[in-house]
């Protein structure tokens, strides 16, 4: 019997940890969905051994709740948990997972 990861795992996680996300595809439309925003420290060593620091930001989305598959260039608006203000992010990479969740890597549009 197949396991419904969306119902058993993703729905409770997104209900408890998720925030409202406004999804604006490049193709048009505005949709309200739930997502889990994360930001983590990122350090990259470049050719001359200089370290460049930044943030690796992702938003987890439930595939079953999206009107269409996200694409690079689509825009997501999410409330920043630190500042409490809405921030716009552009999707740079879409990473679907076998559980039915889609992780999107985003960069700030500010």
DOMARSE-123890 format. One line per field, with one value per residue: residue number from 1; z, y, x of N, C-alpha, C, O, CB in turn. Coordinates in steps of 0.1 Angstrom, whole numbers, plus 2048, in hexadecimal, padded with zeros to 3 digits. Glycine has a CB too. Layout:
<nodes>
seq = NUM,...;
n_z = Z,...;
n_y = Y,...;
n_x = X,...;
ca_z = Z,...;
ca_y = Y,...;
ca_x = X,...;
c_z = Z,...;
c_y = Y,...;
c_x = X,...;
o_z = Z,...;
o_y = Y,...;
o_x = X,...;
cb_z = Z,...;
cb_y = Y,...;
cb_x = X,...;
</nodes>
This chain:
<nodes>
seq = 1,2,3,4,5,6,7,8,9,10,11,12,13,14,15,16,17,18,19,20,21,22,23,24,25,26,27,28,29,30,31,32,33,34,35,36,37,38,39,40,41,42,43,44,45,46,47,48,49,50,51,52,53,54,55,56,57,58,59,60,61,62,63,64,65,66,67,68,69,70,71,72,73,74,75,76,77,78,79,80,81,82,83,84,85,86,87,88,89,90,91,92,93,94,95,96,97,98,99,100,101,102,103,104,105,106,107,108,109,110;
n_z = 800,7F7,806,810,810,80E,81C,835,83E,832,833,850,858,849,851,86C,86C,856,842,835,812,7F6,7D6,7B6,797,77A,763,769,780,7A3,7C0,7E0,7F6,80C,81B,826,831,831,83B,838,843,82B,81E,806,7F6,7E0,7C2,7CA,7E4,7F4,809,804,812,819,816,814,807,80A,801,80B,7FA,7F6,7DD,7D6,7DC,7CB,7B0,798,78C,79C,78D,783,788,78F,7A9,7CC,7E9,80B,82E,841,85B,86E,86B,868,852,831,816,7F5,7E0,7C7,7B4,7AE,7AA,7A7,7BA,7BA,7D1,7DA,7EC,7E7,7EC,7E3,7E1,7DE,7D4,7DC,7D5,7E4,7D9,7DE;
n_y = 7F4,816,832,850,86B,886,88B,87E,888,8A1,8B3,8B6,8C1,8D9,8E5,8EB,8F7,908,926,940,944,958,951,959,951,954,952,95D,966,963,952,944,931,918,918,90E,921,923,92D,92C,92E,933,92C,932,928,93A,93B,947,940,951,956,957,962,95B,955,938,933,923,918,902,8F1,8E3,8CC,8C3,8D8,8ED,902,8FF,8F1,8FF,917,922,945,94A,95C,95E,969,96E,96F,97B,96A,976,993,998,9A3,9A4,993,992,977,968,94A,935,91B,8FB,8E0,8C3,8AA,887,883,894,8AE,8CE,8DD,8FE,912,932,956,976,991,9AB;
n_x = 808,807,817,809,81A,816,7FE,802,81B,825,80F,808,821,823,80C,812,82B,82C,82A,815,818,81C,817,824,823,838,829,811,7F6,7ED,7F2,7E9,7FC,80A,829,84A,863,886,8A7,8C9,8EB,905,924,93C,959,96E,982,99B,99F,98F,974,952,934,912,8EE,8DC,8BE,89E,87D,865,84B,82B,825,80B,7FA,7FF,7F7,805,824,840,857,878,87D,863,850,850,840,847,843,85D,86C,87D,87E,863,857,848,858,865,86E,881,87E,899,8A1,891,889,87B,86F,86C,858,843,846,853,871,87C,896,89E,8A4,8A7,894,89A;
ca_z = 800,7F6,810,80C,817,80F,826,842,843,82E,838,85E,859,843,85A,878,86A,84A,842,828,807,7EA,7CA,7AA,78C,76E,759,76E,78B,7B1,7C8,7EE,7F9,818,819,831,82D,839,837,83F,840,820,81B,7FA,7F3,7D2,7BD,7D1,7F2,7FA,80D,802,81A,815,81C,80B,80B,803,805,808,7F6,7F4,7CF,7D4,7DF,7C2,7A3,78D,791,79C,783,785,784,796,7B5,7D9,7F4,818,83A,847,86A,877,86A,868,846,825,80D,7E8,7DC,7B9,7B3,7A5,7A8,7AB,7BD,7BF,7D9,7D7,7F6,7E3,7F0,7D9,7E7,7D4,7D8,7D9,7D9,7E7,7CE,7E4;
ca_y = 800,822,83C,85E,874,893,88B,87A,88F,8AF,8BB,8BA,8CA,8E6,8EB,8EF,8FF,910,934,944,948,95D,94B,960,94B,95D,950,965,961,965,947,943,923,917,913,90E,929,921,935,927,934,92D,932,92C,92C,93C,936,94C,93D,95A,950,95F,95D,95F,94D,92E,934,91A,917,8F5,8F2,8D6,8CC,8C1,8E5,8F7,903,8FA,8EF,90C,918,92D,951,94D,964,95A,973,967,977,978,968,97F,9A1,999,9AA,99C,994,98B,96E,962,93C,933,90D,8F3,8D3,8BA,89F,87C,883,89D,8BB,8D4,8E7,908,91B,940,961,982,99B,9B8;
ca_x = 800,80F,816,806,823,810,7F4,808,827,826,803,80A,82D,820,801,818,837,82B,825,80F,821,815,81F,821,82B,83B,81E,806,7EE,7F1,7EC,7ED,7FF,811,837,854,86F,892,8B2,8D5,8F8,90C,932,942,967,970,98F,9A7,99D,986,967,946,92A,904,8E3,8D5,8B0,895,870,85F,83E,824,821,7FD,7F3,803,7EF,80E,831,848,862,881,877,856,852,849,840,846,847,86A,86A,885,87A,855,852,847,864,863,879,880,882,8A5,8A2,886,88E,870,873,863,84D,838,84A,85C,879,880,8A1,89A,8AC,8A0,893,89D;
c_z = 800,802,80B,814,818,81A,834,847,83F,834,846,85F,854,84C,866,876,85E,84C,835,81E,7FC,7DE,7BE,79F,781,764,75D,779,798,7B9,7D6,7F1,807,815,826,82D,837,832,83F,83A,834,81E,810,7F8,7E4,7CF,7C5,7E0,7FA,7FE,80B,80A,816,81C,811,810,803,809,801,805,7F4,7E5,7CD,7D6,7D5,7B5,797,793,791,792,787,780,78A,7A3,7C0,7E3,801,823,840,856,873,877,86B,85C,83A,81C,801,7E5,7CE,7BA,7A9,7A2,7AE,7AD,7C3,7C7,7D7,7E1,7F2,7E7,7E5,7E1,7DC,7DB,7D3,7DC,7DB,7DB,7D2,7E2;
c_y = 80C,82B,84A,868,882,895,888,882,89E,8B8,8BF,8C4,8D8,8ED,8F1,8F9,909,91E,936,949,94D,959,952,95A,956,95D,958,95E,964,95A,947,934,924,912,915,915,925,929,930,92E,92C,934,92A,931,92E,939,93B,94A,947,953,95B,95A,963,956,944,92E,92B,91C,90A,8F7,8E4,8D6,8CB,8CE,8F0,8F7,8FE,8F8,8FC,90B,923,93A,955,954,95F,965,96C,971,972,976,970,98D,9A3,9A1,9A1,99E,98C,983,969,954,93B,924,905,8E5,8CA,8AE,894,87C,88C,8AB,8C1,8DF,8F1,910,928,94A,96D,98B,9A9,9BC;
c_x = 809,80C,813,80E,81D,807,7FA,813,827,81B,805,816,829,815,808,823,836,826,81E,819,819,81D,81A,829,82D,830,812,7FE,7F5,7EA,7F2,7EF,806,81F,83F,861,87B,89E,8BE,8E1,8FF,91A,937,950,969,97F,99B,9A7,995,979,95C,93B,91C,8FA,8DE,8C7,8A7,887,86A,850,838,820,812,7F5,7F7,7FB,7F7,81B,839,853,86B,87B,86A,85A,84A,84B,83E,849,854,868,872,880,86B,84F,851,853,861,870,876,885,88E,8A6,896,88B,882,876,868,857,841,83B,854,864,87D,88B,89D,8A5,8A3,89F,896,8AB;
o_z = 809,807,802,81E,822,822,83E,853,848,838,849,867,85B,84D,86B,87E,85D,856,82B,822,7F8,7DD,7BA,79D,77F,75E,755,77B,799,7B8,7D9,7EF,80D,80D,82F,825,843,826,84B,82F,834,81E,80F,7F9,7DC,7D7,7C7,7E7,807,7F6,810,809,810,826,805,81A,7F7,814,7F5,80D,7F0,7E1,7C4,7D2,7D7,7B1,78D,79F,787,78E,78F,775,78B,7A8,7BF,7E4,803,821,844,85D,87F,881,86F,85C,83A,81A,801,7E7,7CB,7BF,79E,798,7B9,7A4,7CF,7C3,7D4,7DF,7F8,7E4,7DF,7E6,7D1,7E6,7C8,7E4,7D5,7D4,7CB,7E6;
o_y = 80E,82B,84E,86D,888,89E,88F,884,8A6,8C3,8CB,8CD,8E2,8F9,8FC,903,912,921,92F,952,946,95D,953,95E,95F,967,95A,952,966,959,94A,92C,92E,909,91C,90F,925,92B,930,932,920,940,91E,93D,925,936,933,951,947,94C,966,94E,96D,94F,949,929,92A,920,906,8FE,8DB,8DF,8D0,8CE,8FB,8EC,8FA,8FD,903,900,92C,93A,960,953,95B,96B,964,97A,967,97F,972,993,9AE,9A3,997,9A9,981,988,966,951,940,920,909,8DF,8CA,8A9,896,875,88C,8B4,8B9,8E8,8ED,915,92A,948,96E,98C,9B3,9C6;
o_x = 812,801,81A,809,81F,807,7F7,815,829,81E,804,815,82D,815,804,824,83F,820,820,821,80F,829,80E,835,825,82D,809,7FF,801,7DE,7FE,7E6,808,821,83B,868,879,89E,8BE,8E2,8FE,91A,937,953,966,986,9A5,9AD,996,974,95D,938,91B,8FD,8DC,8C4,8A8,885,86B,849,83F,818,80D,7E9,7F2,7F7,7F2,81E,839,858,868,876,866,865,83E,855,834,852,855,863,86E,87E,866,843,859,858,85B,87B,86B,890,88D,8AD,892,891,880,881,85D,84E,837,833,85B,85E,882,889,899,8AD,899,8A9,894,8B0;
cb_z = 80C,7E9,819,80D,810,801,823,841,83D,81F,836,866,851,835,85E,880,868,840,844,82B,803,7EB,7C9,7AC,786,768,757,762,789,7B6,7C1,7F7,7EE,823,80E,838,82E,839,838,83E,84C,813,828,7ED,7F9,7CE,7AF,7CE,7F9,7F2,81C,7F2,829,806,822,80B,80A,804,7FF,814,7E9,7FD,7C9,7DE,7ED,7BE,7A1,782,789,7AA,775,77F,775,799,7B2,7DE,7F2,818,844,844,86C,872,85D,875,843,81D,814,7DD,7E6,7AF,7AF,7AC,7AE,7A1,7C8,7B3,7E8,7D9,803,7E9,7FE,7CD,7ED,7CF,7D3,7E0,7CD,7F3,7C7,7F3;
cb_y = 800,829,83C,861,874,897,881,86C,889,8AF,8B4,8AE,8C4,8E5,8E1,8E3,8F7,909,93E,94E,93D,96D,93C,96F,93F,959,942,968,952,973,93A,94A,91D,90E,91B,900,938,912,944,918,934,92E,930,92F,921,94B,93B,95B,93A,967,94C,960,962,95F,956,920,943,90C,923,8EB,8FB,8D4,8C0,8B7,8E9,8F6,911,904,8E4,90E,91B,92A,952,940,973,94D,97E,95A,977,984,959,97F,9A7,9A0,9B7,99F,98E,995,962,96A,933,938,907,8F4,8D4,8B5,8A2,86F,888,898,8BC,8DB,8E1,910,916,943,964,989,99A,9B8;
cb_x = 7F6,80D,823,7F6,831,809,7E9,80C,833,826,7F6,80C,838,81B,7F7,81D,843,823,831,803,82B,812,81C,824,823,848,81B,7FD,7EB,7EF,7F0,7E3,808,80A,83D,856,86C,896,8B0,8D6,901,904,93B,939,971,96D,991,9A9,9AA,984,967,942,92C,902,8D8,8DC,8AB,89A,867,861,83C,818,828,7F8,7F5,812,7EA,80E,839,84E,85D,88F,876,84E,84F,84F,836,84F,83B,875,86D,894,87F,851,85B,83A,871,860,87B,887,877,8B1,8B0,87A,899,868,874,86B,853,82B,851,854,886,874,8AF,88D,8B7,8A5,885,899;
</nodes>
